[in-house]
Amino acid sequence: KSTGIITFTTDDFSQFTAEIAFTGGDGTKAHPYLIATGEQALKMNDAIGPYNFKFVKDVVVTNEIYLSGKTVVVDLNGHSVKLEYADNVKPNNGSVFYIGGKKGNLTINDNSTAQTGKVIGSDKTYSNKVTSAVRAGNYGKLTINGGHFYGMSEGTSCIFTYTSMSSGSKATVVINGGTFET
């Protein structure tokens, strides 16, 4: 399970290339894509559905994980994901995870026994930008069932909800568990 199993069947012996973005799994609930590096975490938006991810190591990402328009389930699995912007990256949403869009639905779980999973926002402060661990934008649906969420900069938040004035496009946040700290 730690490396995954890939089976190829061909009708002939033509040459082909397989590109694997994740360390295992097929994205299903029973066998989620496994995330072991920051680079893999940044490719979460590029995955082919279903969209179930499980962290198997602590990772640092150098940019935001943008998951809009999809139904995504993330299991922190006792690991941390921390945002440390690369020098050449300008913050867009200011969060580790961003969910929005009409079909955007993000669920964050920590299914580890010790409940040590963490989402750690950037510690940099930007003018006119609220950094956070998770941001829910217009139409986005966010459900948190566990994990420890840290806002690390000045003027930060753990969970930032940004929505337009229209009630029809509002974001929805449901918190069933977790710890929140700024």
N, C-alpha and C positions, 0 to 999 in steps of 0.2 A: 504493500500500500504506500510506502514512503516514496517509491519511485514511479508508481503507476504501471499499468499494463496497456500496451497498444498492440492491436492485432490488425494487420493489413491483409486483404485478400485481393489478388489481381487475376485477371483473365489471361495475361501474358507476362512477359518479362520486361516490359517497358520501364525505363528509368523514371523514378519519381522522387520528390523531396517532401519530407514531412517536417513541418515546423511546429514545435511544441512550446507554448508560452508558459505553461504551468508545470509544477513538479509531479502532478498526478491527478487522478479523478477525471470525471467527465462532466462536471458541473451540475449533476443531479443532487438531490437532497441526501441520498444514500452514499454518494461518492463525489463530494464537492471538489472543485478545483483547489489544489493546495498551493498556498502562497508562502514562499520561503525567502523572497528577496524584495527589496523596494522596487526594483524594475518590474517584477511580476505584479506587484500591487498596482503600479501605474498602468498596467495593461488590462486591468479588470474591466474597464469600459469596452475593450476590444473583444472580449470573450464572446463566443457563440453560445446562446442560451441553451439550456437553463442556466441561471446565474446564481449558483451557490458556491461560496468561497469559504475556505478554512485556513487560518494562519497556522503555520507549523513552526515558525521562528519569529522572533522580534525583528521588525523591519523599520527602516527609516526611508521615507519617500522625500524626493526633492521637489515635488510639485503636488498639486491637489489631485485627488482621485474623484473624477467626475463620472457619476453613475446615472445621469438623467435618462428618463424615458423608458426605464427597464424595471422589472421586479427583481430585486437583488437581496439575497440573504448572506450576511457575513457572520461567521463564527470566529470571534477573537481567539478562542481556544486557549486562554491563559497567556496569550502573547500580546505584545504592544505594537502599535503602528504609530509612528511619530513623524510629524511634518517638519522638515528642516529645508526651507527653500534654498535651491541652488542660487549662486550669485547672479546669474543671468535671468532668473525667473521673476516676473512681476505677478504678485498675487491677483487672482481673478475673484474668487469667492472667499478666500481667506480661511478655508477649512481643510481638514484632512479628507473628509468625505463630503461630497455635495450630491443632493438628490433634488430633482425638480422635474417639471414636465408633466403632461397629462397622464402618462402611464408610469411615472416615477414613483417607485415604492421600495424603500430600503428598510430592512429589518436587521438589527445588530444584536447578536447573542454572545454570551460567553459561556460555553458549555463545559469549561474546565471545572474540575472539582474544587480547586482553591479560589476560583473566581478572581483571577489575577490579570485578566485581559484589560488592555488600556488603549485609549485613543487620545493622543497627546498633540494638541494644537501647536502652531508655531509660536516661538517666544519673541519674534520680531514684532515691533509696533509700527503701524503704517498710518499716516494721516488719512482720514476719511475711509478707513477700512476696519471692520471688526473681524478679528481672527477668532476662530473657534475650533472645537474638535469636529463638530458636524454642523452642516448648514442645510436647512430645508428651504427651497425656493418655491416660487409660484407652482401650484398644483401638487407639489411634492408631498409624499406621505412617508413619515419616518416613525418606526416603531423600535424602541429600545427595551430589550428584555434583560440586559445585564452588561457589565463592563464598568470600567472606571474612566470617566471623561474629564480631561484636563484642559482648561483654557490657560495659556501660559503668558500672554503678553499683557501690556497695559490696555485697559478698555476692552478686554476680551469677554467671551462668554463660552460656556461649555457647548450649548446647543443654541445656534442662532437661527431664527426663523425670519426669513425675508419674504414678504408677500406684497403684492400691489394693493391698492385701496379696494379693489373689486372683491366682494365676498365670494364670487364664483371661482376665483383663482387662488384662494387662500391655501396655504400649506397646512398640513395636519401633523401634529406630533403626539405620539402616545408613548408614555413612559411606564413600563411595568416593573422595572427594576434598574439597578445600577447606582453608581456613586458619581457625583458631579462636584467639581472643585475648580475654583479659579484662584 
